[in-house]
Amino acid sequence: MGRPLWFVKLLKILYKLRKFAALITNMPLIGALIEKLVFSGDTLVCLPRDTVIPIDQSLTPQTETVLPSRVVELFIEQANYHWIMDFCICRSSNHCKDYPSELGCLFLGKAAMKINPKIGHKASKEEALEHLKKCRQAGLIHFIGKVKGDALWLGVSPGNQLLTICNCCPCCCISGLIKYMAPSIAKNYKKMSGVELKVTDRCVGCGTCTKFCFVSAIHVINKQAVIGEMCRGCGRCAEVCPRNAIILTITDDQFLHRTIAQISNYVTIT
């Protein structure tokens, strides 16, 4: 059932070549082949951290402010199958010292039940919700969607019955390779609907934000932070800014429904 342990151990060793693997996706023929075999049909949405959203500036209904974490909570509540990985393959492979390696991905859907039980375990809805709460408290960012690569390395199928909820750190995880990937693959990693980040005049160009951007989307130019098109809206820059000079807002009051609909087009979890 699922991939054997030796395969997982081999994958951890090969993880050291992750940057090289991302770079070769830009090569015309090889890149096209890799995209077809590993990334075709993928869609992943980055959910900004709840803690960086100023409630009074969000356009979501004020009667009950809806935070990004509600997206993953609704999928967990709807799913019939929940599987928690006992480790994050990215952080454990990279021997991460800043974020907990024991907080792995959460998988939803019938295909998750085929994962090797030696690398994770079936969970209840309550356990799944608690797991993601611990991930947020640890400073990890949720990416949610369909990932063909996960179905491949886990050795499960069908891929459209496996929903991935990654809990990413800025230093070790696959999401940090977006900046090296071919644009046609990088676009599969999406910003959540309605997310906007603005640098205010409180910015003094200290550069703290640049150290936490996993896609290198923010740079200091003329003593002012500038956010580029690579931004995926995680909100880490707003969270770490010592002068609160970066503001994240959600301008789409339908972001919850749009995000759920977007992901549900690719994967079935019931």
Backbone bond lengths (Angstrom), bond angles and torsions (degrees), N, CA, C in turn:
res aa  C-N    CA-C-N  psi(-1)  N-CA   C-N-CA  omega(-1)  CA-C   N-CA-C  phi
1 M - - - 1.469 - - 1.522 109.93 -
2 G 1.332 116.56 117.46 1.453 119.57 -179.31 1.522 111.88 70.22
3 R 1.314 115.84 -175.16 1.460 120.29 -179.39 1.524 111.63 -73.27
4 P 1.340 117.04 142.33 1.470 120.11 176.74 1.523 110.51 -71.64
5 L 1.327 115.76 164.20 1.462 120.63 -176.85 1.519 112.22 -62.41
6 W 1.325 117.83 -34.62 1.469 119.01 -178.48 1.526 110.58 -62.80
7 F 1.331 116.35 -34.42 1.459 119.81 179.35 1.529 110.09 -67.50
8 V 1.323 116.70 -41.07 1.467 121.27 179.39 1.525 110.14 -64.05
9 K 1.348 116.93 -41.67 1.457 120.66 178.90 1.531 111.32 -64.65
10 L 1.326 116.09 -38.72 1.465 120.41 177.54 1.521 110.19 -64.88
11 L 1.317 116.48 -41.38 1.462 120.68 179.59 1.524 110.98 -61.96
12 K 1.320 117.21 -37.44 1.462 120.75 178.13 1.527 111.14 -63.43
13 I 1.319 116.51 -38.44 1.464 120.32 178.29 1.527 110.33 -66.96
14 L 1.334 115.87 -43.69 1.459 120.94 -178.83 1.526 112.32 -69.57
15 Y 1.324 116.27 -16.63 1.470 120.12 -178.32 1.526 111.43 -60.45
16 K 1.292 117.18 -24.27 1.467 120.76 178.46 1.533 111.57 -62.79
17 L 1.324 116.42 -19.59 1.471 121.40 -179.57 1.529 111.76 -95.28
18 R 1.328 117.33 13.79 1.466 120.90 -172.95 1.529 113.28 -59.99
19 K 1.331 118.15 -38.78 1.466 120.13 -179.63 1.524 110.43 -66.70
20 F 1.314 116.16 -41.76 1.463 120.24 177.76 1.530 110.25 -61.89
21 A 1.336 116.36 -43.06 1.466 120.90 179.80 1.523 111.26 -61.46
22 A 1.344 116.13 -38.29 1.467 120.34 178.99 1.523 110.70 -68.29
23 L 1.309 116.34 -40.13 1.465 120.66 -177.72 1.528 112.55 -66.24
24 I 1.330 117.34 -37.56 1.459 118.89 -176.67 1.530 111.82 -72.25
25 T 1.336 117.23 -11.30 1.469 118.47 175.56 1.523 110.98 -67.25
26 N 1.334 116.88 -14.05 1.460 121.07 178.05 1.528 112.69 -84.51
27 M 1.335 117.23 -7.70 1.454 121.03 178.43 1.532 108.77 -79.27
28 P 1.325 118.08 129.78 1.474 122.75 -170.94 1.531 115.97 -45.72
29 L 1.326 118.64 -60.86 1.454 120.75 -174.06 1.531 112.59 -80.59
30 I 1.336 115.52 -48.23 1.461 119.94 -179.45 1.522 110.21 -63.56
31 G 1.332 115.83 -42.58 1.461 120.00 -179.38 1.516 112.25 -61.22
32 A 1.320 116.55 -41.86 1.465 120.93 179.37 1.530 111.17 -63.61
33 L 1.333 115.82 -38.43 1.465 120.45 179.36 1.531 110.35 -67.15
34 I 1.340 116.51 -45.02 1.466 120.79 179.19 1.526 110.50 -61.90
35 E 1.323 115.52 -42.11 1.463 119.27 179.62 1.528 110.98 -60.33
36 K 1.314 116.99 -43.23 1.455 121.20 -178.74 1.530 111.65 -67.12
37 L 1.340 116.34 -41.94 1.464 120.41 -175.04 1.524 113.60 -78.68
38 V 1.340 117.13 -33.35 1.467 120.31 -170.15 1.526 114.11 -114.29
39 F 1.325 117.92 -30.33 1.460 119.54 -170.70 1.525 115.67 -118.07
40 S 1.317 118.45 -4.68 1.461 119.62 -175.46 1.531 111.25 -62.27
41 G 1.324 115.68 133.14 1.461 120.92 178.09 1.514 114.70 81.09
42 D 1.329 117.60 7.62 1.464 120.79 -179.38 1.525 112.20 -77.25
43 T 1.302 115.90 147.89 1.464 121.56 166.43 1.516 107.79 -153.65
44 L 1.336 116.41 126.31 1.461 122.42 -179.87 1.522 108.55 -131.78
45 V 1.319 116.35 131.71 1.455 120.95 -179.05 1.525 109.00 -111.19
46 C 1.321 115.97 129.40 1.464 121.57 177.82 1.519 108.87 -84.46
47 L 1.323 116.78 127.41 1.455 121.57 178.86 1.530 109.31 -102.73
48 P 1.321 118.40 119.26 1.467 119.99 178.68 1.523 111.29 -64.61
49 R 1.307 114.97 153.86 1.457 119.49 -179.63 1.529 110.66 -68.00
50 D 1.325 115.43 136.20 1.464 120.62 -179.67 1.524 112.18 -55.23
51 T 1.320 115.93 -34.74 1.463 121.41 -171.77 1.516 114.18 -69.52
52 V 1.341 118.09 -11.86 1.465 119.34 -176.87 1.529 112.55 -106.19
53 I 1.329 116.65 9.29 1.464 119.56 -179.40 1.525 109.88 -99.27
54 P 1.325 118.53 112.97 1.465 121.59 177.45 1.522 109.72 -71.94
55 I 1.316 116.54 113.43 1.460 121.71 -172.97 1.521 112.19 -57.14
56 D 1.339 116.80 -40.41 1.460 119.71 -175.29 1.524 112.62 -71.81
57 Q 1.347 117.84 -10.23 1.448 119.94 -179.12 1.531 112.34 -109.68
58 S 1.314 116.44 -3.73 1.452 119.76 178.39 1.518 109.57 -81.50
59 L 1.322 116.85 144.07 1.452 121.01 179.19 1.521 112.18 -93.44
60 T 1.319 116.55 9.81 1.452 118.95 176.01 1.529 108.41 -70.97
61 P 1.342 117.76 156.31 1.460 120.40 -176.03 1.519 112.72 -53.42
62 Q 1.312 117.33 127.20 1.448 120.81 -174.25 1.525 113.30 -76.14
63 T 1.342 117.33 -14.74 1.449 119.43 177.93 1.523 111.01 -66.01
64 E 1.317 115.89 -32.30 1.468 121.59 176.83 1.520 107.85 -151.79
65 T 1.315 116.19 93.50 1.457 119.98 -176.29 1.527 110.24 -62.07
66 V 1.318 116.28 126.87 1.459 121.90 -178.45 1.519 108.98 -98.12
67 L 1.321 117.31 122.31 1.456 122.68 -179.44 1.528 110.22 -101.06
68 P 1.331 117.52 156.18 1.472 121.13 -177.44 1.520 114.78 -54.08
69 S 1.322 118.09 -33.64 1.464 120.22 -179.16 1.522 112.05 -61.47
70 R 1.325 116.68 -17.90 1.465 120.20 179.06 1.528 110.80 -65.42
71 V 1.320 117.07 -25.85 1.464 120.88 178.28 1.530 109.92 -60.38
72 V 1.331 116.77 -51.63 1.467 119.78 -178.49 1.523 110.76 -69.44
73 E 1.324 117.12 -33.75 1.465 120.05 179.73 1.527 111.27 -63.56
74 L 1.330 116.68 -41.48 1.465 120.12 179.89 1.521 111.69 -65.68
75 F 1.332 116.83 -39.41 1.463 119.08 177.99 1.529 110.49 -65.63
76 I 1.324 116.83 -39.91 1.469 120.63 177.90 1.524 110.56 -62.59
77 E 1.324 116.39 -42.69 1.470 120.84 -179.33 1.520 111.81 -65.97
78 Q 1.335 117.09 -32.07 1.464 121.18 -178.38 1.526 112.45 -82.99
79 A 1.317 116.99 -26.97 1.468 120.74 -172.56 1.529 112.32 -72.86
80 N 1.328 115.36 146.44 1.469 121.68 175.23 1.522 111.95 -94.58
81 Y 1.336 116.04 -14.86 1.464 120.44 -176.23 1.526 109.64 -132.80
82 H 1.353 115.79 130.79 1.475 121.28 -177.97 1.530 108.51 -133.26
83 W 1.318 115.94 134.27 1.466 120.08 -178.69 1.522 109.56 -138.14
84 I 1.345 116.49 125.12 1.458 121.82 179.76 1.526 109.13 -106.24
85 M 1.314 115.98 126.79 1.456 120.40 174.86 1.526 109.63 -75.04
86 D 1.315 116.22 141.45 1.467 120.98 -178.47 1.524 112.76 -77.90
87 F 1.321 117.08 -5.98 1.462 120.90 -179.52 1.525 108.32 -158.96
88 C 1.310 115.74 158.26 1.466 120.71 171.19 1.520 106.49 -91.88
89 I 1.315 117.12 119.40 1.464 119.64 -176.31 1.527 111.01 -64.85
90 C 1.332 117.12 -29.80 1.470 120.20 179.58 1.525 110.90 -70.38
91 R 1.328 116.41 -52.55 1.476 119.63 -176.74 1.522 112.05 -69.59
92 S 1.327 116.99 -38.50 1.471 118.72 179.96 1.533 110.77 -68.32
93 S 1.328 116.89 -36.65 1.468 120.50 178.45 1.519 111.16 -67.55
94 N 1.340 116.04 -33.98 1.463 121.41 -176.52 1.527 112.07 -95.24
95 H 1.336 116.86 3.18 1.472 122.43 -179.99 1.535 110.63 51.68
96 C 1.312 115.46 51.90 1.464 121.86 -177.57 1.533 111.36 -59.84
97 K 1.328 115.27 133.60 1.461 121.13 -179.43 1.526 112.58 -105.96
98 D 1.317 117.16 -7.88 1.457 120.48 -174.62 1.523 114.62 -105.60
99 Y 1.328 116.94 -21.96 1.460 120.65 -178.05 1.523 109.26 -134.73
100 P 1.340 117.91 147.38 1.480 121.05 -174.64 1.518 113.80 -66.68
101 S 1.324 115.53 126.57 1.465 121.16 179.82 1.521 112.03 -77.20
102 E 1.326 117.34 -19.02 1.463 119.85 -177.22 1.530 113.14 -77.69
103 L 1.329 117.25 -9.62 1.461 120.79 178.07 1.528 108.84 -93.57
104 G 1.319 115.39 93.25 1.457 120.44 -175.74 1.512 113.56 -93.11
105 C 1.322 115.27 -170.97 1.461 121.45 178.77 1.521 110.60 -67.38
106 L 1.320 115.06 158.10 1.458 122.25 169.81 1.526 106.75 -112.21
107 F 1.325 116.59 130.16 1.458 121.18 178.70 1.523 110.07 -115.43
108 L 1.326 115.43 136.99 1.459 121.65 178.02 1.521 109.27 -120.04
109 G 1.338 116.48 151.84 1.455 120.16 178.19 1.519 112.87 112.11
110 K 1.311 115.73 160.63 1.463 121.78 -175.02 1.525 112.88 -61.45
111 A 1.332 117.04 -34.73 1.470 119.96 -178.64 1.527 111.80 -63.70
112 A 1.317 117.08 -26.09 1.475 120.63 -179.41 1.522 112.14 -62.29
113 M 1.328 116.77 -25.03 1.462 120.14 -178.67 1.530 112.36 -71.43
114 K 1.342 116.68 -7.82 1.465 120.80 179.21 1.531 112.24 -95.07
115 I 1.330 117.20 -2.44 1.470 120.58 -179.94 1.528 110.01 -66.30
116 N 1.301 116.31 142.07 1.470 121.78 178.16 1.538 110.17 -53.04
117 P 1.324 118.87 119.39 1.469 121.58 -177.92 1.525 114.52 -65.81
118 K 1.319 116.65 -6.96 1.459 119.43 178.20 1.521 112.68 -83.60
119 I 1.351 117.15 -7.35 1.475 119.15 -179.68 1.537 112.21 -119.92
120 G 1.313 115.85 6.16 1.461 119.28 178.54 1.510 110.35 -175.28
121 H 1.338 116.49 -171.60 1.452 118.73 -177.81 1.532 111.40 -153.90
122 K 1.307 114.86 151.78 1.451 121.54 175.31 1.521 108.87 -67.89
123 A 1.327 116.16 143.28 1.469 119.96 -175.93 1.520 110.64 -133.98
124 S 1.315 115.26 158.04 1.458 121.45 173.91 1.524 108.86 -83.00
125 K 1.317 117.30 169.17 1.457 120.60 176.84 1.517 110.68 -59.65
126 E 1.331 115.59 -40.70 1.466 120.11 -179.22 1.529 111.20 -64.76
127 E 1.324 117.11 -41.30 1.469 121.10 178.48 1.523 110.97 -66.07
128 A 1.331 115.87 -38.15 1.467 120.13 179.23 1.526 110.65 -65.14
129 L 1.315 117.12 -43.33 1.465 121.62 178.99 1.527 110.78 -63.97
130 E 1.317 116.73 -41.00 1.462 120.95 179.51 1.528 110.99 -67.27
131 H 1.322 116.47 -37.42 1.468 120.82 178.53 1.532 110.56 -60.69
132 L 1.327 116.69 -46.66 1.461 119.83 -179.11 1.519 111.48 -69.14
133 K 1.314 117.25 -30.36 1.462 120.45 175.56 1.531 110.12 -63.37
134 K 1.330 116.50 -43.07 1.464 121.04 178.03 1.530 110.30 -63.58
135 C 1.331 116.76 -37.88 1.463 120.07 179.06 1.520 111.42 -63.66
136 R 1.322 116.97 -42.51 1.472 120.29 178.95 1.520 110.76 -66.08
137 Q 1.324 116.30 -39.76 1.466 120.38 179.49 1.532 111.20 -65.06
138 A 1.324 116.28 -27.33 1.470 121.10 179.39 1.525 112.03 -82.60
139 G 1.335 116.89 -3.46 1.457 120.53 178.41 1.512 114.60 90.29
140 L 1.326 117.29 14.85 1.459 121.47 -179.32 1.527 110.73 -86.24
141 I 1.325 116.16 153.96 1.461 123.46 -177.70 1.523 109.80 -108.02
142 H 1.334 116.60 133.97 1.460 120.42 177.65 1.527 111.67 -82.23
143 F 1.327 115.64 131.31 1.459 123.05 163.41 1.523 105.49 -115.96
144 I 1.311 117.51 130.48 1.457 119.78 -177.02 1.524 110.61 -129.65
145 G 1.337 116.39 136.83 1.455 120.03 177.74 1.517 112.74 159.13
146 K 1.323 114.84 -161.97 1.465 121.77 -179.99 1.521 109.03 -98.17
147 V 1.322 116.27 127.92 1.456 122.48 -178.27 1.524 108.97 -129.30
148 K 1.305 115.92 106.55 1.465 120.54 -179.31 1.524 111.14 -60.89
149 G 1.333 115.55 -36.66 1.462 119.92 -179.74 1.514 112.86 -60.56
150 D 1.321 118.10 -32.74 1.465 120.68 178.23 1.523 110.78 -68.61
151 A 1.333 116.79 -43.55 1.465 119.73 177.89 1.531 110.35 -60.94
152 L 1.348 116.52 -34.82 1.463 120.92 -179.02 1.521 111.75 -70.75
153 W 1.343 116.75 -51.61 1.467 117.57 -175.34 1.523 112.04 -72.46
154 L 1.327 117.03 -26.00 1.460 120.33 177.86 1.530 111.38 -83.23
155 G 1.346 116.32 -18.03 1.461 120.72 178.60 1.515 113.13 71.97
156 V 1.344 117.12 40.39 1.462 120.90 -178.79 1.525 109.99 -124.65
157 S 1.318 114.44 160.44 1.464 120.58 178.18 1.529 108.59 -157.16
158 P 1.330 117.90 164.59 1.466 127.04 -6.67 1.518 111.77 -74.81
159 G 1.338 115.15 151.21 1.453 120.42 -176.05 1.514 114.05 -64.48
160 N 1.331 117.40 -24.90 1.462 119.49 -179.08 1.529 112.13 -82.16
161 Q 1.335 115.98 6.74 1.460 120.92 173.94 1.532 110.59 -118.11
162 L 1.322 115.23 26.27 1.467 120.58 177.49 1.527 108.65 -132.77
163 L 1.316 116.24 111.46 1.461 121.79 177.26 1.525 108.57 -102.21
164 T 1.308 116.12 126.23 1.462 121.98 -179.26 1.520 111.11 -97.78
165 I 1.317 116.12 133.31 1.461 121.55 167.98 1.523 106.36 -120.89
166 C 1.334 115.83 97.76 1.468 121.77 178.54 1.523 109.17 -79.18
167 N 1.304 115.48 149.18 1.462 121.69 176.08 1.527 106.19 -123.80
168 C 1.328 114.92 93.17 1.465 120.50 -164.44 1.527 114.04 -97.53
169 C 1.322 114.46 141.13 1.459 121.78 169.79 1.530 107.50 -97.83
170 P 1.332 118.38 163.82 1.467 119.85 -177.88 1.521 114.30 -81.19
171 C 1.331 117.09 -6.83 1.462 119.26 -170.91 1.528 115.33 -108.99
172 C 1.325 118.76 -26.67 1.458 119.97 -170.34 1.520 115.24 -122.61
173 C 1.298 117.68 -23.38 1.463 120.10 -166.12 1.522 113.88 -80.45
174 I 1.328 114.34 160.21 1.461 121.88 -177.52 1.521 111.85 -56.37
175 S 1.319 117.61 -31.51 1.465 120.61 -179.88 1.527 111.59 -58.38
176 G 1.317 116.55 -26.31 1.461 120.47 178.89 1.518 113.63 -71.13
177 L 1.344 116.26 -8.77 1.460 120.50 179.30 1.527 112.35 -90.85
178 I 1.318 117.48 -3.13 1.459 121.19 -178.72 1.525 111.14 -53.41
179 K 1.316 116.11 -40.25 1.467 120.48 -176.68 1.520 112.76 -66.70
180 Y 1.344 117.80 -16.64 1.463 121.33 179.56 1.532 112.40 -101.35
181 M 1.305 118.29 -15.53 1.455 122.72 -173.88 1.521 112.38 -75.27
182 A 1.319 115.30 159.29 1.458 120.72 171.70 1.527 108.36 -59.71
183 P 1.322 118.69 139.69 1.468 121.65 -178.66 1.527 113.54 -52.81
184 S 1.331 117.64 -35.58 1.462 120.98 -179.18 1.525 111.99 -66.00
185 I 1.339 117.27 -24.19 1.461 121.71 176.83 1.522 110.05 -91.81
186 A 1.318 116.57 -42.20 1.464 121.31 -178.78 1.524 112.13 -58.60
187 K 1.331 116.68 -30.75 1.472 119.62 -177.56 1.527 112.05 -67.57
188 N 1.333 117.28 -14.67 1.460 120.16 177.21 1.523 111.58 -69.64
189 Y 1.328 116.61 -20.44 1.464 121.98 177.36 1.523 107.15 -93.64
190 K 1.319 117.17 106.70 1.450 121.00 -166.76 1.535 113.20 -110.27
191 K 1.329 113.97 153.88 1.460 121.53 170.82 1.532 108.12 -80.01
192 M 1.317 117.00 142.49 1.453 120.16 178.49 1.528 111.21 -65.21
193 S 1.301 116.35 145.72 1.459 121.99 -178.50 1.531 111.84 -54.75
194 G 1.336 115.34 129.72 1.458 120.68 173.69 1.512 116.58 85.08
195 V 1.333 118.14 -0.22 1.467 120.35 -178.66 1.522 110.28 -76.39
196 E 1.317 116.34 128.13 1.459 121.44 176.29 1.526 109.62 -132.33
197 L 1.323 115.41 135.71 1.467 121.87 177.17 1.519 108.60 -117.62
198 K 1.324 115.87 132.67 1.454 120.96 -177.43 1.527 110.16 -130.91
199 V 1.328 115.03 133.43 1.471 120.62 175.22 1.524 107.31 -93.31
200 T 1.326 116.56 122.95 1.466 121.03 -177.96 1.524 110.80 -92.84
201 D 1.328 115.08 176.47 1.467 119.61 -178.70 1.522 112.78 -74.12
202 R 1.314 117.65 0.43 1.468 120.56 174.26 1.523 111.63 -75.66
203 C 1.334 116.82 -14.06 1.465 121.73 -178.88 1.529 110.56 -66.60
204 V 1.353 115.35 133.44 1.466 120.82 177.79 1.530 111.18 -115.62
205 G 1.340 116.33 7.00 1.460 119.68 177.71 1.511 114.70 73.29
206 C 1.330 117.83 34.31 1.470 120.37 -177.91 1.525 112.48 -70.54
207 G 1.342 117.01 -24.77 1.457 120.97 177.30 1.509 115.71 86.77
208 T 1.328 118.64 1.68 1.464 121.11 179.71 1.520 111.22 -56.83
209 C 1.313 116.88 -41.60 1.468 121.79 -176.78 1.518 112.35 -61.90
210 T 1.327 117.17 -33.61 1.462 120.35 -175.91 1.533 112.28 -66.52
211 K 1.327 116.65 -23.11 1.462 121.25 -177.29 1.524 112.01 -77.41
212 F 1.343 117.22 -15.58 1.451 120.82 -175.01 1.524 113.65 -113.12
213 C 1.322 117.38 0.16 1.464 120.23 -179.92 1.524 109.39 -84.35
214 F 1.324 117.68 115.43 1.463 120.85 -173.83 1.520 112.79 -75.54
215 V 1.339 117.62 -14.18 1.469 119.57 177.98 1.531 112.44 -112.38
216 S 1.326 116.65 9.92 1.470 121.76 -179.49 1.529 111.64 53.07
217 A 1.337 115.26 43.39 1.466 120.32 -177.74 1.519 113.05 -89.48
218 I 1.325 117.13 -7.21 1.460 120.29 -176.70 1.534 110.02 -121.91
219 H 1.328 115.28 133.48 1.457 121.30 -177.73 1.531 109.21 -137.28
220 V 1.308 115.52 155.71 1.466 120.47 176.58 1.523 107.94 -97.67
221 I 1.316 115.83 119.12 1.460 122.84 179.69 1.528 108.51 -126.92
222 N 1.324 115.56 121.43 1.476 120.56 -178.20 1.526 111.66 53.73
223 K 1.336 114.94 46.23 1.466 122.70 176.59 1.530 113.08 62.56
224 Q 1.321 115.66 29.95 1.469 120.92 178.21 1.524 108.96 -141.85
225 A 1.328 117.11 132.25 1.460 120.84 176.43 1.524 109.46 -69.52
226 V 1.324 115.36 135.52 1.461 121.48 179.48 1.524 108.23 -127.29
227 I 1.332 116.96 126.69 1.462 122.40 -177.57 1.524 109.46 -99.01
228 G 1.342 117.12 124.80 1.453 121.73 -176.35 1.514 114.10 -96.85
229 E 1.315 115.57 -175.79 1.459 122.54 -175.38 1.529 113.46 -68.87
230 M 1.324 117.80 -19.60 1.461 120.15 179.60 1.524 112.66 -70.04
231 C 1.317 117.84 -14.11 1.468 122.41 -177.15 1.521 111.13 -53.68
232 R 1.328 116.22 132.36 1.456 121.97 176.79 1.530 111.70 -108.32
233 G 1.328 116.88 7.15 1.454 120.45 171.60 1.514 116.20 72.62
234 C 1.328 118.25 29.61 1.468 119.71 -179.38 1.523 112.20 -70.83
235 G 1.343 116.35 -29.28 1.461 120.31 177.25 1.516 115.50 88.60
236 R 1.332 117.65 3.86 1.462 118.97 179.57 1.532 111.48 -59.42
237 C 1.331 116.26 -38.32 1.464 119.17 -178.57 1.521 111.16 -61.51
238 A 1.328 116.55 -39.59 1.461 120.81 178.85 1.522 110.89 -67.88
239 E 1.321 115.47 -33.31 1.467 120.43 -176.85 1.528 112.24 -72.56
240 V 1.334 116.85 -36.89 1.467 119.72 -173.88 1.528 113.48 -94.04
241 C 1.323 117.91 -11.63 1.463 119.87 -177.16 1.523 110.95 -59.92
242 P 1.331 119.01 120.52 1.470 121.65 -176.68 1.535 113.75 -69.34
243 R 1.326 118.06 -14.96 1.459 121.30 -179.54 1.535 112.45 -112.71
244 N 1.329 115.99 10.06 1.471 120.49 -178.46 1.530 110.98 51.04
245 A 1.317 114.82 42.40 1.462 120.37 -174.95 1.524 113.43 -90.10
246 I 1.335 117.03 -7.65 1.467 120.56 179.51 1.525 108.41 -114.92
247 I 1.307 116.27 128.11 1.460 121.61 -176.96 1.521 110.16 -117.64
248 L 1.333 115.42 130.91 1.455 121.48 175.34 1.522 108.54 -107.53
249 T 1.310 116.38 130.11 1.461 121.14 176.67 1.527 109.47 -131.96
250 I 1.322 115.47 158.67 1.454 122.05 175.10 1.521 106.97 -114.36
251 T 1.315 116.29 113.33 1.456 120.91 -174.52 1.522 113.06 -97.43
252 D 1.343 117.15 -0.49 1.460 121.21 -179.59 1.527 108.71 -109.19
253 D 1.334 117.49 107.93 1.466 119.82 -177.52 1.527 112.41 -73.33
254 Q 1.342 116.05 -3.36 1.465 121.00 176.95 1.530 111.84 -108.92
255 F 1.343 117.70 17.78 1.463 120.32 -174.28 1.520 112.08 -59.21
256 L 1.322 117.36 -36.20 1.463 120.68 -178.19 1.530 110.40 -62.49
257 H 1.306 116.52 -50.57 1.458 121.00 -178.03 1.526 111.12 -68.96
258 R 1.328 117.03 -38.57 1.468 119.88 -179.53 1.529 110.98 -65.87
259 T 1.326 116.26 -42.62 1.464 120.38 -178.58 1.520 111.15 -66.03
260 I 1.314 116.79 -44.52 1.461 121.13 179.19 1.527 110.76 -62.55
261 A 1.334 116.55 -44.09 1.464 120.61 179.77 1.522 110.97 -63.89
262 Q 1.334 116.23 -40.87 1.466 121.20 -179.02 1.529 110.56 -60.92
263 I 1.327 117.08 -45.98 1.457 121.02 -177.71 1.535 111.20 -72.93
264 S 1.337 116.14 -37.29 1.468 120.49 -177.29 1.524 111.91 -65.71
265 N 1.315 117.50 -19.15 1.459 120.38 177.04 1.524 112.32 -69.74
266 Y 1.325 116.32 -17.88 1.462 120.91 -174.18 1.521 113.86 -107.93
267 V 1.333 117.39 -22.66 1.465 118.94 -171.85 1.527 110.95 -146.54
268 T 1.341 115.04 146.87 1.459 121.92 178.60 1.522 108.86 -114.61
269 I 1.333 116.88 132.03 1.469 119.44 -175.08 1.520 113.88 -118.72
270 T 1.334 117.56 0.56 1.473 119.37 -178.38 1.525 110.67 -106.77
